Amino acid sequence: MKPAIALFLALAAPAIAEEYPEFEVGWLIFGDLYHVPSHHLDEGEGATAAVIRRGYLTFDAQFNESWEGRLRFELNQSGEFETYDFEVDVKDLYVARQLGQQELMIGLSPTVTYALIEGIWGLRYLMRTPMDLQGVASRDTGVKLGGPLNSSGSLNYSVMIGTGIEFGAEAGDGRKTMASLSWQPAEGYFLEWYVDYEKLVGRTDRSTLQFFAGHSSDALRWGLQYSYQDRQDDPTLALASGFIVRPVSPKWNAIGRIDRIMEPSPEGDNISYIPFDPSAPATMFLAGFEYRAAEHFMIVPNGIVTTYDRDDEGIRPNTDVQLRLTFFLDFE
């Protein structure tokens, strides 16, 4: 038995003994039909295919009023153009306990890095949030604690210590300490400050500073983000991003987003599905319309255009253009 699964069962056992648990099972799947008229990679130029980017099978358990847990499996296809290999792995495996208004979480779980940003963006199936897209891990195995700091709940904190243990679909590279402080000055408006420090074995350490401002309501969602990750001797990751999601009818949402990568992307061509040329700063534009075809089914015609500055040799990489018809089935 894998150590993380054994830990999950050991922590859950006392809670199960108190009363019978409640279980829920959910699933989702999303992917694209795409065509690439122009790309900096030769294999991307002219590529046309259909891809299932992700599929999740999720088991949620409510052991009692205080204890809950999640086990989620992830299915994904290779992120290379016109490649169809499938892989299945564990995405989440954690237990959580409510301690008054605070929540303690142990196991493989979402990191603190962009939880609020992802919640307001709300379109991970269309595109990952900027730091996620640029290779900053969305999951880590460790301990997380968070909750309100005042009686009104307008001021919240979250801290996480990640071990970087290689388990599941994704984890940090090393031991990582993360902390965020968010403030809700008015209904639907959010400000968040985030810092982290990651200790890597045999490599230079990393530290991140991030600021986010956003709004979420039925009539409008928007967000502005700045992130800077110092990788010491490794290439720096610095980006700014803004997005807007606005309903234009009961079934249609207009979507726009711009990511500015101020230094050449450290992950570059290793980024699945939407690779960046690693030699030059870039600006990525996303535009689309989300159509709710049914209660659990979304269809999104969208386009992605990535333009590049000149590299150190004065050469401007080819502009990346990707046209997609994205689908999303959600039964979670």
N, C-alpha and C positions, 0 to 999 in steps of 0.2 A: 504493500500500500504506500502511495506517495505521502511524504511527510505532511504536506499541506492538507490532504484529504483526511489524514488521521487527526490533525489538529482540529479541523472542522467538526468531526464527529465527537471528539473528546469534549470540546467546549459546548456542543449542543446537547450532550447527554443529560446534564442536570436539568436543563430547561424542559426537555422532552418528558422527563419523569414527573414533572409537576402537572401537566395536562397534555392531552393529545394535540399535536400540531396541526395547523392548516397549511395545505400545499396549493400552489398555483403553478401551472405550466403555460408558458407563452413562447411564441416564436415570431421571427421577422426575417425578411429577406429583401435585398435590394441589389440593383445592378443597372447596366447601361447597354443600349445599342448605340454605338459610336462610330464616327468617321473623323479622320485627322487629315485635313487638307494640307497642313504645313507643320513641320516639326524640326527641332534641332537634331534629333536622332534620326539616322537613316531608317531604322526599323519602324519609327513612328510615322514617317512620311507616307501618306496615302493609306494608312492602316484603317481597316473597317472590320468590326466584329461585334459580337454580343458577349458580355461578361457579367457573371454574378460576383459582385465585389464582396459581399458579406451575407452570411446567414447566421442567425442566433437561435439557439434552443435554450430556454431559461427555466430553471426550477427555483421558485421562491418558497420559503418556508417561514411561517409565523409560529414559533414554538410556544410562546405565551405573550403576555402584554409587554415584556421587556426584551425578549430575545427574538431575533430573526436571522435569516441567512439566505444566501443566494449561491447557486451553482449554474454557470452559464458556459455553454460550448459555442465555439465560433467556427464557422465554415468560411473559407475564403479561397478565391482563385488567384493564381499568380498575377502579380501586378504588371507584368511585361506585356507589351502590345501583342495581340493575337496569340496569347499563350493561355492554355486552358487547364493547367494542373490544379487539382484541388488539395486542400490541407485542412485538417480538423484539429483544434486544440482547445484548451480551457481558457476562457476569457475572464471569468470571475469565479472566485471561490472564497467566501468570507462569511463570518458571523458578526452580528452587530448587537449591541445592548444599549438600551436607553437608560441613562443615568440622570433622572429628572429631565431637564431640558437639553442635556448634553447627550451625544451619541458616541460610543466607543466602537470601533470597527477593527477587526483583526483578520488578516488573510490577504489574498490577492484581490485588490479592489481598485476603483478609479482613483487617480491621484488628485491632489489639491490644485494642480497647476492651472487647469482651465475648466473646472467643474461649473462655475457660474457662467463663464463665457459660452460653454456648450449648451447650457440650459436655456439661455436667451436666444442664441443662434437657432437652436432647435432643428437643424437640418444636417445632422451628421451624415445621413444617408446620401445627401447631395455632395457635400464636401466636408472634410474634417476641418476643425478650427485651425488657425494658422500655426501655432506651435506643434500641434499634433501632426499636421501635414508636413512640417519640416523635421520630423523625426524625434521630437521630445515625447517620451513614453507616456501613454495614457493610463497605464496600470503599473502597480508595484506591489510587492509582497511585504507587508509590514503592519504597523499600528497607526490608526488615525483617530483623532478626537476633535469634535467640533460642536458648536452650538452658539446660542445668543450670549452676549455680554451685558445686556441690559434688559429691563423688564418689558419694554415695548417690542423687543426683538429686532430693532432697526440696526443694531451693531452685532456682527457675527464674526467668529474666528474659526479657523480650521488649521490643524497642524497634523503632519504625518511624518513618520520615520520609516523610510523604505530601505529594505535590506539589499535590493538589487538581485535577489535570488532568481536564477534562471528557471522559471516555472510558468507554464501557460503561454498564451499567444504573445504576450508582451510584458516587459518589465524594464526597470531602470538598469543602467549599466553598472552602477555601484551603490554604495551606501549614501542615501540621500535624505536630507532634512528639508521639509517644505512647510511654509506657513503663509496663511492669507488672512487679511482683515477686510471685511466688507461692511459698507454702510449704506443704508437705504434712507436718504434724506426726505423722500416723499414717496407716496404710493407708486410702485412700478419703476422707480429710478434707483440705479445702483452704482456705487463706486467700489472698486476693489484694488488693494495693494497686495502684491505677492512677491515673496523672496524664496530662494532655495540655495542649497549648497550640496554638491555631490562629490564624494570622495571616490576616485577611481584607482584601481590597482594597476600599477605599471604605466599609467597615463597621467596627464595633467588634470587637475580638478576643474570643476565647472561651478559657476554661480550665476543665478538668474535674478533679474529685477523685472517686474511687470506691473503695468497699470491698465485698468479697464474701467470704462464708463459705459453704461448701457441703460436701456429702457425696454420694458416689456408690458404690453397691454393687448387687448383684443384688437385694437385698431392699428397698432404699430409696434414693431420691434426694431431696435437699432443698437449698434455697439461700436465703440472706438477702443482700440488696443494698441499699446506699445510694449514690446518685449525686447530685452537685451540679455543675451547669455554670453558671458565671458568664458571662453574655453582655453585661456592662457595660450599655450603654444599651438593649439588647434585653431582652425578658422572660427571667427566670431559669428554668432547668429544674432542678427539685429533685424527687427521687422516692425512695421506699423500696418494696421488693418482697420477697415471700416466696413460695416454691412448695414443693410436695411431690408426689412421684410414687411410688406404692406398689403393687406387685403384690397383687391379691386372689385370683388364681387363675392357672394357667399361661398363660391367654390374655387375661386382663383386668388392666389397670392403672387404679387410681383416681388422678385428677389434680385438684389444687387450686392456685390461685394468687390472690394479692391484690397489686395495684399501687396505691400511694398517690401521687398527683400533687399535691405540696404547694403548688404555684403553678399558675395556669391554664396549660394545655398550650400551649407556644409554637407548635406546629404545628397543634393543634386540628383544625379541619374539613378540613385538608389530608392527614390521616392516612388512608391507603388502608384500606378495608374496616371499620375500627373507629375512626371519627372521634370526637374528644372536643370537647365544648363549650369554646371558647377563653376563656370569660368567668369561669370559676370553678374552684377546686381540685376534684379528682375522686378517687373510689375505685373501682377496677375489680375485679370478682370473676369468676373463671373456674373452672368445675367441669365435669368430664366423666369418661367412662370410655373408655379406649382398648382396642379389641378387635382382636386379631390374627386376622383371618379366614383368612389364608393366609400363607405365608412372606414374601411381598413386599407384602401388602395389609393396611392398617389401616382400621378404621372407628371413628369417635369421635363418639358423641352428646355434645354439650356445650352449655353456655349461658354467656353473658357478660352481666353486669349492671354498669352504671356509674352510680353515684350522684354527685350534685354538692352542694357547699356553696353557700351563697348568694353571689351576685356582688356587685360594689360597690354596686349599687342595691338590694340586699336581696332579689333575685329568685333562686329556686332553679330551674335548668334542669330540664326533664323528664328523668326517669331513662331511660337507654338499656337496652333488653332485646333481646338477639339470641339466638335459638335456632338451633343449627346441627347438621347431620349432616355431619361432615368425613370425607373419604376421602384416603388416601395410598397411592400405588403407588410402590415404590422398587426399582429395579434397578441401583443404583450399588454 
